[in-house]
Each structure stands twice: as structure tokens, then as C-alpha cells.
């Protein structure tokens, strides 16, 4: 038996696998269920008592030799695939971090500005019912915004739709909370529009809602003025009369951008003023619809499109740039 073991030792020592398959055959030959070691172990029983110690040691030595051969191969001679996946010594210096999308950056900055003056953040579903998107917000049944032109309806249930504005979140908050309410609602909205350099079917909004006793138009103006200063670093705003079904009175807020550069002239069409958002005092009908007594409470609301603000801030001319995820664009926001 000793002799047999010596022969095997030589065979194992000389073995050199050229491929993983060869190594596997080697493993099966020696360590497999019907392998060499299985035989040797059963033969071991018949070995004379005084030889047992020596044979046992040799057997162990051989087993270790086989094991080492297999391990050595996996860590050094293995084919290149398994080599890269196991190479823990590679430097991580080349790993590149991604960047935040400009929409996320702007969204975060706006929410941050409002949270500093006590606004909470609220979110709601993108698939909404008619009540939250339109009815609660005082849209008459024949209002053009309900038209198929603007709204994506859910075919199986005409009462359900993709929300066209995040004002739907405000209906939800008003319905479920007793004032005071101070909240901003960011989210994706959907409108059935032709995609062009200035419009896209999916875009993002942030809406604000403030309801308490004695909230006045002056509070609205002050809040927007604070936001404009924090976000754009501009101090002059103006409120132009406008119309929204859910606010009365309603206004459009412009910021005085200036007329210093050629770009200023172009984006403000030579006026120096830029339209930023829609706003107004929450219509008493809306408060009533949502279970808030308009005799006791009043409030204001405002809403803006994040894409528009991002385009202004980063001087992007075409809205589609924000949806293409071209790394040459995204890389410019690294570390922001
Ligand atoms: N919901 C309006 C829109 O989608 C914006 C708005 C919000 C206007 C709140 C006034 C008050 O355009």
C-alpha cells in the first residue's frame, strides 16, 4: 500500500491543469464519490495494525496535496473570467460616481427653501380620481382642462386618470387634515400635449398650500418674495391677474430677471420679466368641498413646473434635454 501511495504522490505532484475542465476531472478522480481516496479509505481497514499510523499520515498528506493543487489553480491559473471576479486587490480609483439629475437638484433645492419656513412635504398618487384632480378643485364639468386633449384617462374607468397637476395632493391634504396646513407637494404630472422644445407629456411640479386663520394675499406675496430671493437671488417680483378655477383671486408671478446680457433679452423677450408660477387665494368653494369652513379659515396656493425653473437656472433651451439622459449633459451636474 505504501508503494501505491508513493506512486499516487508522484502523479499528483506532476499534475498541472490546463483548463477548468481538466481540473474538475482531476478533482473527481481523486475526491469524487467513487474516487481514489474512497478506495484507499476502504482499503485502510485491512492495513496491518503497526502500519496504520504511517499509511494514515501518507493518506492525509496526499489529500492535502490534491486540495492544494485545486486551490492553487483557482487563485492563479484560472481563466481570465474567474480571475477578474475574484481580484479583490484591484484599485477602486477608477470607479466613477454618477450625478443627480438636474430635476432632482432643483426639486430638492425648492423643497429645502420651503421647509426652512415650516412647510412639510406631502405626496399623492399619480393615478387619481376625478374628484381629487378636478371636482374638489372647483373645475366645472365642462371645463376645457378635463377634455381628452389635456388629460390621459384610464380606459377601463373613466373616473380615473393620470393627474394633470399636483393640486390633487392638496385636495387630499385638505380633506384629511384640520388647519393649520403648510405643505409643499412635489410630483410627476401628465398632460396630453405635443412634445416640443417647450412641452413634454410628463413633467414635474411643486405646489404649495397654506391654510390657517387670517391668511391674506400679503402672506402669499411675502412667501413668494422670500422664495424668489432664496432661489434666484432676485428681489423684484410682480403679480399679474390670472385665472385658475381653484383660486380667487388668481395671479401669475413674474420675477425681474434683468436685461444685462443677450440671453436675458432673449429669454425675457426684451421685457426683463420672466413668468415663474401660478398662485392665488384658495377659492372658498374648494375649502367647503374639502370640509374646511371658509368663514373660519383662508389660505393661498401656488404651483410651478420644475422643468421650466431648471431650464432657467441652467440655461437649457430645449426641455427634451432633461428627458434624454445624455451622459454628456448629466456629467455637468457632478458634485452638485
Ligand atoms: N395647478 C396649476 C397648474 O397646474 C398651478 C397653480 C397651483 C396655480 C396653485 C395656482 C395655485 O398650472
Boltz pocket constraint, residues with backbone or C-beta under 6 A from the ligand:
constraints:
  - pocket:
      binder: B
      contacts: [[A, 164], [A, 165], [A, 166], [A, 167], [A, 207], [A, 208], [A, 244], [A, 247], [A, 251], [A, 278], [A, 279], [A, 280], [A, 301], [A, 302], [A, 303], [A, 304]]
      max_distance: 6.0
